[in-house]
């Protein structure tokens, strides 16, 4: 990462993939082949748009299963924590495994359709950076929730790393304890605005 932290942000638009399914079997087969940015959209974007789904169902795959009365499958898919993943192919594998090992093939009925969408992403530099903790705190305060989402969550997918951008840089300047606190935050416990407040408290030693 170098000596300076470069603040970035993430923007996206939703686009229909052209894939629509009516059964669990077709859903499973589609999961095996959809673009990785479709997995990203349906699992990760809902972490950002936390108010769009019932809190109990953390991604749109689980919510669709719930709406079609596949409660057990919905619970198991919702239990997946995307923050634990740094490779979307590992996420795809686990989703397919959960469905294939818990779905009763003898149950055959047409469901309300699931429309696979994907996120078309753009990563932008915000034009400011930090060389020390003081500058980092100021930059963090001025950055958006989209920037938080990128550095805390989705940058790990780009780097294939278990540690987020913030923590990685803090370790590099000797702030390992702050880095550890941030990396251990439960992203599902609050919305991202509250997560930002928690990170700021950690950075300013107000834990």
C-alpha positions in Angstrom: 0.0 0.0 0.0 3.0 2.3 0.5 3.4 5.1 3.1 0.3 7.0 2.1 -3.3 5.9 2.3 -5.1 6.9 -0.8 -8.8 7.4 -0.2 -11.1 5.9 -2.8 -14.8 5.5 -3.3 -17.0 3.0 -5.1 -20.0 3.6 -7.3 -22.2 1.1 -9.1 -25.3 0.7 -11.1 -27.6 -2.3 -11.2 -28.0 -4.2 -14.5 -30.3 -7.1 -15.4 -28.3 -10.1 -16.5 -31.1 -11.6 -18.6 -31.2 -14.7 -16.3 -34.6 -15.4 -14.7 -35.4 -18.6 -12.8 -38.6 -20.2 -11.5 -37.3 -23.3 -9.6 -34.7 -24.1 -7.0 -32.9 -26.4 -9.4 -32.7 -23.7 -12.0 -31.6 -21.2 -9.3 -28.7 -23.6 -8.3 -27.6 -24.1 -11.9 -27.7 -20.3 -12.5 -25.6 -19.7 -9.4 -22.9 -22.0 -10.8 -22.4 -19.8 -13.9 -23.5 -16.3 -13.2 -21.0 -13.4 -13.4 -19.1 -12.8 -10.2 -20.5 -9.3 -10.2 -24.0 -10.8 -9.9 -22.9 -12.6 -6.7 -21.4 -9.3 -5.6 -24.6 -7.4 -6.2 -27.0 -9.9 -4.5 -24.8 -10.6 -1.5 -22.7 -7.5 -0.9 -24.7 -4.6 -2.1 -27.4 -5.4 0.4 -24.9 -4.8 3.2 -24.8 -1.2 1.8 -28.5 -1.0 1.2 -29.3 -2.4 4.6 -32.8 -0.8 4.7 -34.1 -2.6 1.6 -34.6 -6.0 3.1 -35.9 -7.4 6.4 -32.9 -7.3 8.7 -33.1 -11.1 9.3 -32.5 -11.8 5.7 -29.1 -10.3 4.8 -29.1 -10.9 1.1 -31.6 -11.1 -1.8 -31.0 -14.8 -2.4 -32.2 -15.6 1.2 -35.1 -13.2 0.9 -36.3 -14.8 -2.3 -36.2 -18.2 -0.7 -38.1 -16.9 2.3 -40.8 -15.3 0.1 -41.2 -18.7 -1.6 -41.6 -20.5 1.8 -38.2 -22.2 1.8 -37.5 -21.0 5.3 -34.7 -23.5 6.1 -32.9 -22.6 3.0 -33.4 -18.9 3.6 -32.0 -19.2 7.1 -28.9 -21.2 6.0 -28.2 -18.8 3.1 -28.7 -15.7 5.3 -26.3 -17.1 7.9 -23.4 -16.7 5.4 -21.3 -13.7 6.4 -19.8 -12.2 3.2 -17.2 -10.4 5.3 -15.6 -13.8 5.9 -14.9 -14.1 2.2 -12.1 -12.6 0.1 -12.8 -14.7 -3.0 -16.2 -14.7 -4.7 -15.6 -18.2 -6.2 -15.4 -19.5 -2.6 -18.7 -17.8 -1.8 -20.2 -19.3 -5.0 -19.0 -22.7 -4.0 -20.5 -22.5 -0.5 -23.8 -21.1 -1.7 -24.2 -24.0 -4.2 -23.2 -26.5 -1.5 -25.7 -25.3 1.0 -28.5 -25.4 -1.5 -27.6 -28.8 -3.0 -27.3 -30.5 0.4 -30.5 -29.0 1.9 -32.9 -28.9 -1.1 -35.4 -31.8 -1.5 -35.3 -32.6 -5.2 -38.7 -34.3 -4.8 -40.4 -31.0 -4.2 -41.1 -29.5 -7.6 -43.2 -26.3 -7.8 -42.9 -23.1 -9.7 -41.9 -20.1 -7.6 -42.1 -16.4 -8.0 -39.2 -15.7 -10.4 -35.8 -14.6 -9.3 -34.1 -12.0 -11.6 -30.4 -12.1 -11.5 -28.8 -8.7 -11.6 -25.2 -7.6 -11.5 -23.3 -4.5 -10.3 -21.4 -2.5 -12.8 -18.7 -0.9 -10.6 -16.4 2.1 -10.8 -13.6 2.7 -8.3 -12.5 6.4 -8.1 -9.7 8.1 -6.1 -11.1 10.9 -4.0 -8.1 13.2 -4.5 -6.7 13.2 -1.0 -4.5 10.9 1.0 -3.0 10.5 4.4 0.7 10.2 5.5 0.0 9.9 9.3 -2.8 9.0 11.7 -3.9 12.6 12.1 -4.4 13.0 8.3 -6.0 9.6 8.1 -8.6 10.6 10.7 -9.4 13.8 8.9 -9.7 12.0 5.5 -11.9 9.3 7.1 -14.2 12.0 8.5 -14.6 13.6 5.1 -15.1 10.4 3.2 -18.5 9.0 2.2 -20.3 5.8 3.2 -19.5 4.6 -0.3 -15.8 5.1 0.5 -16.2 3.2 3.7 -18.0 0.4 1.9 -15.1 0.1 -0.5 -12.2 0.2 1.9 -13.8 -1.8 4.7 -15.5 -4.5 2.7 -15.1 -4.8 -1.1 -11.4 -4.0 -1.3 -10.8 -7.3 0.3 -12.3 -9.0 -2.7 -10.0 -7.1 -5.0 -6.9 -7.9 -3.0 -8.1 -11.4 -2.0 -7.2 -10.5 1.5 -8.8 -11.2 4.9 -7.8 -7.7 6.2 -9.5 -4.5 5.1 -7.7 -1.5 3.6 -7.9 0.6 6.8 -6.4 -2.1 9.1 -3.7 -2.9 6.6 -2.5 0.7 6.5 -2.8 1.2 10.2 -0.6 -1.8 10.8 2.0 -0.3 8.4 2.2 2.8 10.6 2.5 0.9 13.9 -1.2 1.1 14.9 -1.8 -2.6 15.1 -4.3 -2.4 18.0 -6.5 0.0 16.2 -6.2 -2.2 13.1 -7.3 -5.2 15.1 -10.3 -3.5 16.6 -11.5 -2.3 13.1 -11.0 -5.6 11.5 -13.0 -7.4 14.2 -16.1 -5.1 13.9 -19.4 -6.9 13.4 -20.6 -5.3 10.2 -24.1 -6.7 10.6 -24.5 -5.2 14.1 -25.3 -1.7 12.8 -25.8 0.2 9.6 -22.7 1.6 7.9 -23.3 5.1 9.3 -23.0 3.6 12.8 -20.0 1.5 11.8 -18.3 4.7 10.6 -18.9 6.3 14.1 -17.4 3.2 15.7 -14.3 3.3 13.5 -13.9 7.0 14.3 -14.1 6.3 18.0 -11.4 3.6 17.6 -9.2 6.0 15.6 -9.6 8.7 18.2 -9.2 6.2 21.2 -12.8 6.6 22.3 -13.7 2.9 22.1 
